[in-house]
Amino acid sequence: DGDDRIDAVAVLGVGFGRFINATPLAKAVRMEEWLLESGLLLDDLPAETLIELAQVIQREGEFRDRHGETYRQDWYAAMEVSIRDSGMLIPPKLDAMALLRMDEVLGRERIFDRFFGWELSAGASRQVYRSDAVPKALSGIEVTGRLAKPVGWRTQWNARLTLSSPTDDSFGHAYGVLAQNDLSYEMGDRIDLLLSHVMRADRVADVATGRYDTVATHRLQ
């Protein structure tokens, strides 16, 4: 069928950086908030206890592999030990309501992913095959930087910046810039606010005049 749109692009790139998943720590903090509101803690949990609790939460897969379908009983017990060892737990043992709340935080409530870190990558792309219905694409070079940072316990900021330019005679003169910023804020256990701003600017040559013009667009959602 001559109308088939087949496009194959080969990309070769390298990258460097590291992202750390901080979502388990956000879940640990939410558990602490409920325990405090319910009068089950003498005071805020020490930072080292929150980190230890987050590490237990992150080991869910390990508990599942070791204990099978009933792993949650041992998983929750390990969390309770971390909390009790802080010396802040008032009752000698967490009751069924506390365990139910832990289950809600870990499996039912939506918590935006928390990441901390950065990454820088660069790559080159080339169209290696196209059908007649697909226009020819220029080869190009692209550089991308990403940054992720939690702000407090309830806010997450993610940013991405991409610079690209074709590798023909217009290299460095024609280019594209794409910048995206995402900000998420947990207003409550079930209410989240997500703001996203995208800015794109493209500098391309005018076929008639040969001059370069820049077109920029913004989108907020």
PyRosetta script that sets phi, psi and omega in degrees:
from pyrosetta import init, pose_from_sequence

init()
pose = pose_from_sequence("DGDDRIDAVAVLGVGFGRFINATPLAKAVRMEEWLLESGLLLDDLPAETLIELAQVIQREGEFRDRHGETYRQDWYAAMEVSIRDSGMLIPPKLDAMALLRMDEVLGRERIFDRFFGWELSAGASRQVYRSDAVPKALSGIEVTGRLAKPVGWRTQWNARLTLSSPTDDSFGHAYGVLAQNDLSYEMGDRIDLLLSHVMRADRVADVATGRYDTVATHRLQ")
pose.set_psi(1, 120.8)
pose.set_omega(1, -177.0)
pose.set_phi(2, -68.7)
pose.set_psi(2, -13.3)
pose.set_omega(2, -179.7)
pose.set_phi(3, -89.1)
pose.set_psi(3, -4.0)
pose.set_omega(3, 179.4)
pose.set_phi(4, -62.1)
pose.set_psi(4, 134.7)
pose.set_omega(4, 179.4)
pose.set_phi(5, -105.8)
pose.set_psi(5, 102.0)
pose.set_omega(5, -179.4)
pose.set_phi(6, -118.2)
pose.set_psi(6, 125.5)
pose.set_omega(6, -176.9)
pose.set_phi(7, -137.9)
pose.set_psi(7, 124.8)
pose.set_omega(7, 179.1)
pose.set_phi(8, -123.8)
pose.set_psi(8, 126.0)
pose.set_omega(8, -178.8)
pose.set_phi(9, -124.8)
pose.set_psi(9, 128.8)
pose.set_omega(9, 176.6)
pose.set_phi(10, -97.1)
pose.set_psi(10, 134.7)
pose.set_omega(10, -178.4)
pose.set_phi(11, -127.1)
pose.set_psi(11, 131.2)
pose.set_omega(11, 176.4)
pose.set_phi(12, -123.8)
pose.set_psi(12, 125.9)
pose.set_omega(12, -175.7)
pose.set_phi(13, -152.5)
pose.set_psi(13, 169.0)
pose.set_omega(13, 176.2)
pose.set_phi(14, -135.3)
pose.set_psi(14, 155.7)
pose.set_omega(14, -179.9)
pose.set_phi(15, -151.4)
pose.set_psi(15, 159.0)
pose.set_omega(15, -180.0)
pose.set_phi(16, -147.9)
pose.set_psi(16, 139.8)
pose.set_omega(16, 179.1)
pose.set_phi(17, 149.5)
pose.set_psi(17, -177.6)
pose.set_omega(17, -178.6)
pose.set_phi(18, -155.1)
pose.set_psi(18, 138.4)
pose.set_omega(18, 173.9)
pose.set_phi(19, -120.3)
pose.set_psi(19, 135.9)
pose.set_omega(19, 178.3)
pose.set_phi(20, -110.2)
pose.set_psi(20, 128.6)
pose.set_omega(20, 179.4)
pose.set_phi(21, -78.9)
pose.set_psi(21, 112.0)
pose.set_omega(21, -179.5)
pose.set_phi(22, -103.6)
pose.set_psi(22, 9.9)
pose.set_omega(22, -179.1)
pose.set_phi(23, -61.3)
pose.set_psi(23, -42.0)
pose.set_omega(23, 177.8)
pose.set_phi(24, -58.3)
pose.set_psi(24, -33.7)
pose.set_omega(24, 178.6)
pose.set_phi(25, -67.9)
pose.set_psi(25, -37.4)
pose.set_omega(25, 176.9)
pose.set_phi(26, -63.8)
pose.set_psi(26, -37.4)
pose.set_omega(26, 177.3)
pose.set_phi(27, -67.8)
pose.set_psi(27, -38.5)
pose.set_omega(27, 178.0)
pose.set_phi(28, -62.6)
pose.set_psi(28, -40.5)
pose.set_omega(28, 179.3)
pose.set_phi(29, -66.0)
pose.set_psi(29, -38.4)
pose.set_omega(29, 179.2)
pose.set_phi(30, -66.3)
pose.set_psi(30, -37.4)
pose.set_omega(30, 175.1)
pose.set_phi(31, -62.4)
pose.set_psi(31, -44.4)
pose.set_omega(31, 179.9)
pose.set_phi(32, -59.5)
pose.set_psi(32, -41.9)
pose.set_omega(32, -179.3)
pose.set_phi(33, -60.0)
pose.set_psi(33, -43.2)
pose.set_omega(33, -179.1)
pose.set_phi(34, -67.6)
pose.set_psi(34, -41.1)
pose.set_omega(34, 179.8)
pose.set_phi(35, -62.9)
pose.set_psi(35, -37.5)
pose.set_omega(35, 177.5)
pose.set_phi(36, -67.8)
pose.set_psi(36, -46.5)
pose.set_omega(36, -179.3)
pose.set_phi(37, -63.0)
pose.set_psi(37, -29.0)
pose.set_omega(37, -178.6)
pose.set_phi(38, -88.2)
pose.set_psi(38, 0.4)
pose.set_omega(38, 178.6)
pose.set_phi(39, 73.5)
pose.set_psi(39, 24.8)
pose.set_omega(39, -177.9)
pose.set_phi(40, -96.4)
pose.set_psi(40, -6.7)
pose.set_omega(40, 178.6)
pose.set_phi(41, -120.6)
pose.set_psi(41, 145.2)
pose.set_omega(41, 176.2)
pose.set_phi(42, -70.8)
pose.set_psi(42, -35.5)
pose.set_omega(42, -177.2)
pose.set_phi(43, -163.6)
pose.set_psi(43, -178.7)
pose.set_omega(43, 177.5)
pose.set_phi(44, -57.3)
pose.set_psi(44, 144.9)
pose.set_omega(44, 175.7)
pose.set_phi(45, -69.8)
pose.set_psi(45, 141.2)
pose.set_omega(45, 176.4)
pose.set_phi(46, -60.3)
pose.set_psi(46, 154.6)
pose.set_omega(46, -178.4)
pose.set_phi(47, -58.3)
pose.set_psi(47, -39.4)
pose.set_omega(47, -178.7)
pose.set_phi(48, -66.4)
pose.set_psi(48, -30.6)
pose.set_omega(48, 177.1)
pose.set_phi(49, -69.9)
pose.set_psi(49, -41.7)
pose.set_omega(49, 177.6)
pose.set_phi(50, -61.1)
pose.set_psi(50, -41.1)
pose.set_omega(50, 179.2)
pose.set_phi(51, -65.5)
pose.set_psi(51, -43.0)
pose.set_omega(51, 178.7)
pose.set_phi(52, -63.9)
pose.set_psi(52, -41.2)
pose.set_omega(52, 178.5)
pose.set_phi(53, -64.1)
pose.set_psi(53, -41.1)
pose.set_omega(53, 178.2)
pose.set_phi(54, -63.3)
pose.set_psi(54, -36.6)
pose.set_omega(54, 178.8)
pose.set_phi(55, -65.5)
pose.set_psi(55, -37.8)
pose.set_omega(55, 177.0)
pose.set_phi(56, -66.0)
pose.set_psi(56, -42.5)
pose.set_omega(56, 178.6)
pose.set_phi(57, -59.9)
pose.set_psi(57, -40.6)
pose.set_omega(57, -178.1)
pose.set_phi(58, -68.5)
pose.set_psi(58, -18.8)
pose.set_omega(58, -177.8)
pose.set_phi(59, -90.0)
pose.set_psi(59, 21.2)
pose.set_omega(59, -178.6)
pose.set_phi(60, -54.5)
pose.set_psi(60, -45.9)
pose.set_omega(60, -179.4)
pose.set_phi(61, -60.0)
pose.set_psi(61, -37.8)
pose.set_omega(61, 178.4)
pose.set_phi(62, -63.9)
pose.set_psi(62, -43.9)
pose.set_omega(62, 178.6)
pose.set_phi(63, -65.7)
pose.set_psi(63, -38.2)
pose.set_omega(63, 179.9)
pose.set_phi(64, -64.6)
pose.set_psi(64, -42.9)
pose.set_omega(64, 179.8)
pose.set_phi(65, -66.8)
pose.set_psi(65, -33.8)
pose.set_omega(65, -175.1)
pose.set_phi(66, -81.6)
pose.set_psi(66, -37.7)
pose.set_omega(66, -171.5)
pose.set_phi(67, -113.7)
pose.set_psi(67, -3.4)
pose.set_omega(67, 177.0)
pose.set_phi(68, 74.3)
pose.set_psi(68, -149.7)
pose.set_omega(68, -173.5)
pose.set_phi(69, -63.8)
pose.set_psi(69, -24.2)
pose.set_omega(69, -178.3)
pose.set_phi(70, -95.5)
pose.set_psi(70, 22.7)
pose.set_omega(70, -173.9)
pose.set_phi(71, -64.8)
pose.set_psi(71, -25.4)
pose.set_omega(71, -175.0)
pose.set_phi(72, -60.9)
pose.set_psi(72, -35.0)
pose.set_omega(72, 179.8)
pose.set_phi(73, -59.5)
pose.set_psi(73, -45.9)
pose.set_omega(73, 179.5)
pose.set_phi(74, -73.8)
pose.set_psi(74, -33.6)
pose.set_omega(74, 178.6)
pose.set_phi(75, -63.5)
pose.set_psi(75, -48.5)
pose.set_omega(75, 179.2)
pose.set_phi(76, -65.2)
pose.set_psi(76, -37.0)
pose.set_omega(76, 179.8)
pose.set_phi(77, -62.8)
pose.set_psi(77, -38.5)
pose.set_omega(77, 178.7)
pose.set_phi(78, -66.5)
pose.set_psi(78, -37.0)
pose.set_omega(78, 176.5)
pose.set_phi(79, -65.3)
pose.set_psi(79, -42.0)
pose.set_omega(79, -179.8)
pose.set_phi(80, -62.7)
pose.set_psi(80, -37.6)
pose.set_omega(80, 177.6)
pose.set_phi(81, -62.6)
pose.set_psi(81, -42.1)
pose.set_omega(81, 179.3)
pose.set_phi(82, -61.6)
pose.set_psi(82, -41.8)
pose.set_omega(82, -179.6)
pose.set_phi(83, -69.4)
pose.set_psi(83, -43.1)
pose.set_omega(83, -177.6)
pose.set_phi(84, -65.6)
pose.set_psi(84, -37.0)
pose.set_omega(84, -178.8)
pose.set_phi(85, -65.4)
pose.set_psi(85, -16.4)
pose.set_omega(85, 178.4)
pose.set_phi(86, -72.7)
pose.set_psi(86, -19.7)
pose.set_omega(86, -176.8)
pose.set_phi(87, 81.1)
pose.set_psi(87, 5.5)
pose.set_omega(87, -177.4)
pose.set_phi(88, -97.8)
pose.set_psi(88, -11.8)
pose.set_omega(88, -177.8)
pose.set_phi(89, -77.9)
pose.set_psi(89, 125.4)
pose.set_omega(89, -176.9)
pose.set_phi(90, -78.2)
pose.set_psi(90, -55.6)
pose.set_omega(90, 179.6)
pose.set_phi(91, -73.2)
pose.set_psi(91, 155.9)
pose.set_omega(91, 179.8)
pose.set_phi(92, -69.2)
pose.set_psi(92, -21.0)
pose.set_omega(92, -177.7)
pose.set_phi(93, -152.1)
pose.set_psi(93, 143.3)
pose.set_omega(93, 177.7)
pose.set_phi(94, -71.2)
pose.set_psi(94, 136.3)
pose.set_omega(94, -178.8)
pose.set_phi(95, -84.9)
pose.set_psi(95, -179.3)
pose.set_omega(95, -176.2)
pose.set_phi(96, -62.8)
pose.set_psi(96, -35.7)
pose.set_omega(96, 179.7)
pose.set_phi(97, -63.8)
pose.set_psi(97, -41.2)
pose.set_omega(97, 179.0)
pose.set_phi(98, -65.6)
pose.set_psi(98, -39.9)
pose.set_omega(98, 178.9)
pose.set_phi(99, -66.9)
pose.set_psi(99, -36.5)
pose.set_omega(99, 177.1)
pose.set_phi(100, -64.7)
pose.set_psi(100, -40.1)
pose.set_omega(100, 178.6)
pose.set_phi(101, -65.1)
pose.set_psi(101, -39.5)
pose.set_omega(101, 176.6)
pose.set_phi(102, -60.9)
pose.set_psi(102, -40.9)
pose.set_omega(102, 179.6)
pose.set_phi(103, -64.2)
pose.set_psi(103, -38.5)
pose.set_omega(103, 178.4)
pose.set_phi(104, -64.5)
pose.set_psi(104, -44.2)
pose.set_omega(104, -178.7)
pose.set_phi(105, -64.5)
pose.set_psi(105, -41.1)
pose.set_omega(105, -173.0)
pose.set_phi(106, -80.6)
pose.set_psi(106, -29.3)
pose.set_omega(106, -173.0)
pose.set_phi(107, -127.1)
pose.set_psi(107, -16.4)
pose.set_omega(107, -172.7)
pose.set_phi(108, -116.2)
pose.set_psi(108, -39.0)
pose.set_omega(108, -178.8)
pose.set_phi(109, -75.9)
pose.set_psi(109, 145.5)
pose.set_omega(109, 177.5)
pose.set_phi(110, -86.6)
pose.set_psi(110, 126.1)
pose.set_omega(110, 175.8)
pose.set_phi(111, -127.3)
pose.set_psi(111, 120.8)
pose.set_omega(111, 179.2)
pose.set_phi(112, -57.8)
pose.set_psi(112, 140.0)
pose.set_omega(112, 178.2)
pose.set_phi(113, -60.6)
pose.set_psi(113, 137.1)
pose.set_omega(113, 177.9)
pose.set_phi(114, -110.9)
pose.set_psi(114, 126.5)
pose.set_omega(114, 177.2)
pose.set_phi(115, -134.8)
pose.set_psi(115, 149.6)
pose.set_omega(115, 176.8)
pose.set_phi(116, -133.3)
pose.set_psi(116, 125.0)
pose.set_omega(116, 178.5)
pose.set_phi(117, 152.7)
pose.set_psi(117, -170.3)
pose.set_omega(117, -177.6)
pose.set_phi(118, -151.1)
pose.set_psi(118, 163.1)
pose.set_omega(118, 178.4)
pose.set_phi(119, -153.8)
pose.set_psi(119, 139.3)
pose.set_omega(119, 175.5)
pose.set_phi(120, -126.3)
pose.set_psi(120, 126.6)
pose.set_omega(120, -178.3)
pose.set_phi(121, -136.7)
pose.set_psi(121, 155.1)
pose.set_omega(121, 178.1)
pose.set_phi(122, -143.0)
pose.set_psi(122, 145.0)
pose.set_omega(122, -178.2)
pose.set_phi(123, -156.7)
pose.set_psi(123, 164.4)
pose.set_omega(123, 176.7)
pose.set_phi(124, -123.8)
pose.set_psi(124, 139.9)
pose.set_omega(124, -178.2)
pose.set_phi(125, -123.1)
pose.set_psi(125, 149.0)
pose.set_omega(125, 179.0)
pose.set_phi(126, -149.2)
pose.set_psi(126, 132.0)
pose.set_omega(126, 177.0)
pose.set_phi(127, -75.6)
pose.set_psi(127, 117.2)
pose.set_omega(127, -175.7)
pose.set_phi(128, -100.6)
pose.set_psi(128, -17.5)
pose.set_omega(128, 176.6)
pose.set_phi(129, -158.6)
pose.set_psi(129, 143.2)
pose.set_omega(129, 174.7)
pose.set_phi(130, -152.0)
pose.set_psi(130, 146.6)
pose.set_omega(130, 173.9)
pose.set_phi(131, -82.1)
pose.set_psi(131, 171.3)
pose.set_omega(131, -177.4)
pose.set_phi(132, -62.9)
pose.set_psi(132, -25.7)
pose.set_omega(132, -177.8)
pose.set_phi(133, -80.9)
pose.set_psi(133, -7.5)
pose.set_omega(133, -177.5)
pose.set_phi(134, -104.7)
pose.set_psi(134, 128.0)
pose.set_omega(134, 179.1)
pose.set_phi(135, -67.8)
pose.set_psi(135, 154.3)
pose.set_omega(135, 178.6)
pose.set_phi(136, -69.3)
pose.set_psi(136, 134.6)
pose.set_omega(136, -179.9)
pose.set_phi(137, -108.7)
pose.set_psi(137, 140.8)
pose.set_omega(137, 178.9)
pose.set_phi(138, -75.4)
pose.set_psi(138, 144.7)
pose.set_omega(138, 170.8)
pose.set_phi(139, -69.6)
pose.set_psi(139, 153.0)
pose.set_omega(139, -176.4)
pose.set_phi(140, -156.6)
pose.set_psi(140, 169.0)
pose.set_omega(140, 176.1)
pose.set_phi(141, -117.7)
pose.set_psi(141, 139.5)
pose.set_omega(141, -176.1)
pose.set_phi(142, -135.3)
pose.set_psi(142, 134.8)
pose.set_omega(142, 176.2)
pose.set_phi(143, -122.8)
pose.set_psi(143, 130.4)
pose.set_omega(143, -176.5)
pose.set_phi(144, -131.1)
pose.set_psi(144, 135.5)
pose.set_omega(144, 173.6)
pose.set_phi(145, -120.4)
pose.set_psi(145, 135.8)
pose.set_omega(145, 178.6)
pose.set_phi(146, -127.0)
pose.set_psi(146, 144.1)
pose.set_omega(146, 179.9)
pose.set_phi(147, -140.2)
pose.set_psi(147, 135.7)
pose.set_omega(147, 177.8)
pose.set_phi(148, -134.2)
pose.set_psi(148, 134.1)
pose.set_omega(148, -177.6)
pose.set_phi(149, -152.0)
pose.set_psi(149, 122.3)
pose.set_omega(149, 171.0)
pose.set_phi(150, -70.4)
pose.set_psi(150, 141.7)
pose.set_omega(150, 177.1)
pose.set_phi(151, -118.9)
pose.set_psi(151, 100.7)
pose.set_omega(151, -172.8)
pose.set_phi(152, 73.7)
pose.set_psi(152, -162.8)
pose.set_omega(152, -176.8)
pose.set_phi(153, -90.1)
pose.set_psi(153, -17.1)
pose.set_omega(153, -171.5)
pose.set_phi(154, -117.5)
pose.set_psi(154, -4.6)
pose.set_omega(154, -174.3)
pose.set_phi(155, -120.5)
pose.set_psi(155, 140.0)
pose.set_omega(155, 177.6)
pose.set_phi(156, -130.3)
pose.set_psi(156, 131.9)
pose.set_omega(156, 178.0)
pose.set_phi(157, -117.5)
pose.set_psi(157, 127.0)
pose.set_omega(157, 176.8)
pose.set_phi(158, -124.6)
pose.set_psi(158, 136.1)
pose.set_omega(158, -179.8)
pose.set_phi(159, -134.7)
pose.set_psi(159, 147.9)
pose.set_omega(159, 178.6)
pose.set_phi(160, -145.3)
pose.set_psi(160, 134.3)
pose.set_omega(160, 178.8)
pose.set_phi(161, -132.2)
pose.set_psi(161, 126.9)
pose.set_omega(161, -179.4)
pose.set_phi(162, -126.1)
pose.set_psi(162, 130.5)
pose.set_omega(162, 175.7)
pose.set_phi(163, -117.1)
pose.set_psi(163, 133.7)
pose.set_omega(163, -179.0)
pose.set_phi(164, -141.4)
pose.set_psi(164, 153.2)
pose.set_omega(164, 178.5)
pose.set_phi(165, -155.4)
pose.set_psi(165, 142.1)
pose.set_omega(165, 177.7)
pose.set_phi(166, -70.7)
pose.set_psi(166, 156.8)
pose.set_omega(166, -176.5)
pose.set_phi(167, -99.6)
pose.set_psi(167, 23.6)
pose.set_omega(167, 175.1)
pose.set_phi(168, -94.8)
pose.set_psi(168, -156.1)
pose.set_omega(168, -177.6)
pose.set_phi(169, -64.6)
pose.set_psi(169, -17.5)
pose.set_omega(169, -178.4)
pose.set_phi(170, -91.3)
pose.set_psi(170, 8.7)
pose.set_omega(170, -178.6)
pose.set_phi(171, -57.8)
pose.set_psi(171, 130.0)
pose.set_omega(171, -178.7)
pose.set_phi(172, 86.5)
pose.set_psi(172, -22.0)
pose.set_omega(172, 177.8)
pose.set_phi(173, -97.1)
pose.set_psi(173, -42.1)
pose.set_omega(173, 173.8)
pose.set_phi(174, -100.2)
pose.set_psi(174, 135.1)
pose.set_omega(174, -177.9)
pose.set_phi(175, -159.3)
pose.set_psi(175, 167.2)
pose.set_omega(175, 175.4)
pose.set_phi(176, -129.9)
pose.set_psi(176, 143.2)
pose.set_omega(176, 177.9)
pose.set_phi(177, -127.9)
pose.set_psi(177, 126.6)
pose.set_omega(177, 178.0)
pose.set_phi(178, -128.0)
pose.set_psi(178, 119.8)
pose.set_omega(178, 179.9)
pose.set_phi(179, -124.0)
pose.set_psi(179, 130.8)
pose.set_omega(179, 179.1)
pose.set_phi(180, -133.2)
pose.set_psi(180, 133.0)
pose.set_omega(180, 176.2)
pose.set_phi(181, -125.5)
pose.set_psi(181, 128.3)
pose.set_omega(181, 177.7)
pose.set_phi(182, -121.1)
pose.set_psi(182, 133.1)
pose.set_omega(182, 178.2)
pose.set_phi(183, -128.7)
pose.set_psi(183, 120.3)
pose.set_omega(183, 178.4)
pose.set_phi(184, -115.2)
pose.set_psi(184, 142.0)
pose.set_omega(184, -179.6)
pose.set_phi(185, -139.4)
pose.set_psi(185, 127.7)
pose.set_omega(185, 178.0)
pose.set_phi(186, -88.0)
pose.set_psi(186, 105.0)
pose.set_omega(186, -179.3)
pose.set_phi(187, -77.2)
pose.set_psi(187, -25.2)
pose.set_omega(187, 179.4)
pose.set_phi(188, -165.0)
pose.set_psi(188, -175.3)
pose.set_omega(188, -178.8)
pose.set_phi(189, -62.7)
pose.set_psi(189, -28.8)
pose.set_omega(189, -175.8)
pose.set_phi(190, -127.5)
pose.set_psi(190, 8.1)
pose.set_omega(190, -179.0)
pose.set_phi(191, -123.8)
pose.set_psi(191, 120.8)
pose.set_omega(191, -178.4)
pose.set_phi(192, -124.7)
pose.set_psi(192, 148.2)
pose.set_omega(192, 177.0)
pose.set_phi(193, -119.5)
pose.set_psi(193, 127.8)
pose.set_omega(193, -179.9)
pose.set_phi(194, -129.1)
pose.set_psi(194, 121.5)
pose.set_omega(194, 177.1)
pose.set_phi(195, -116.3)
pose.set_psi(195, 137.2)
pose.set_omega(195, -179.3)
pose.set_phi(196, -136.4)
pose.set_psi(196, 130.4)
pose.set_omega(196, 177.4)
pose.set_phi(197, -122.7)
pose.set_psi(197, 127.2)
pose.set_omega(197, -179.6)
pose.set_phi(198, -122.9)
pose.set_psi(198, 127.5)
pose.set_omega(198, 176.4)
pose.set_phi(199, -123.0)
pose.set_psi(199, 130.4)
pose.set_omega(199, 178.8)
pose.set_phi(200, -129.6)
pose.set_psi(200, 133.9)
pose.set_omega(200, 176.9)
pose.set_phi(201, -133.2)
pose.set_psi(201, 131.4)
pose.set_omega(201, 179.7)
pose.set_phi(202, -127.5)
pose.set_psi(202, 129.4)
pose.set_omega(202, 176.4)
pose.set_phi(203, -109.9)
pose.set_psi(203, 112.8)
pose.set_omega(203, -174.9)
pose.set_phi(204, -129.2)
pose.set_psi(204, 159.8)
pose.set_omega(204, -179.1)
pose.set_phi(205, -84.3)
pose.set_psi(205, 137.4)
pose.set_omega(205, 173.2)
pose.set_phi(206, -79.2)
pose.set_psi(206, 120.9)
pose.set_omega(206, -175.6)
pose.set_phi(207, -60.5)
pose.set_psi(207, -37.1)
pose.set_omega(207, -175.8)
pose.set_phi(208, -74.5)
pose.set_psi(208, -42.5)
pose.set_omega(208, -174.0)
pose.set_phi(209, -102.7)
pose.set_psi(209, -19.8)
pose.set_omega(209, -177.2)
pose.set_phi(210, 80.1)
pose.set_psi(210, -2.4)
pose.set_omega(210, 178.7)
pose.set_phi(211, -85.6)
pose.set_psi(211, 160.3)
pose.set_omega(211, -179.1)
pose.set_phi(212, -99.2)
pose.set_psi(212, 131.4)
pose.set_omega(212, 177.7)
pose.set_phi(213, -119.7)
pose.set_psi(213, 148.0)
pose.set_omega(213, -179.6)
pose.set_phi(214, -112.9)
pose.set_psi(214, 131.5)
pose.set_omega(214, 177.7)
pose.set_phi(215, -120.6)
pose.set_psi(215, 126.6)
pose.set_omega(215, -178.2)
pose.set_phi(216, -122.8)
pose.set_psi(216, 143.3)
pose.set_omega(216, 177.0)
pose.set_phi(217, -134.0)
pose.set_psi(217, 150.9)
pose.set_omega(217, 178.0)
pose.set_phi(218, -129.0)
pose.set_psi(218, 146.8)
pose.set_omega(218, 175.1)
pose.set_phi(219, -143.5)
pose.set_psi(219, 127.3)
pose.set_omega(219, 177.4)
pose.set_phi(220, -119.9)
pose.set_psi(220, 127.9)
pose.set_omega(220, 179.8)
pose.set_phi(221, -145.3)
pose.dump_pdb("model.pdb")
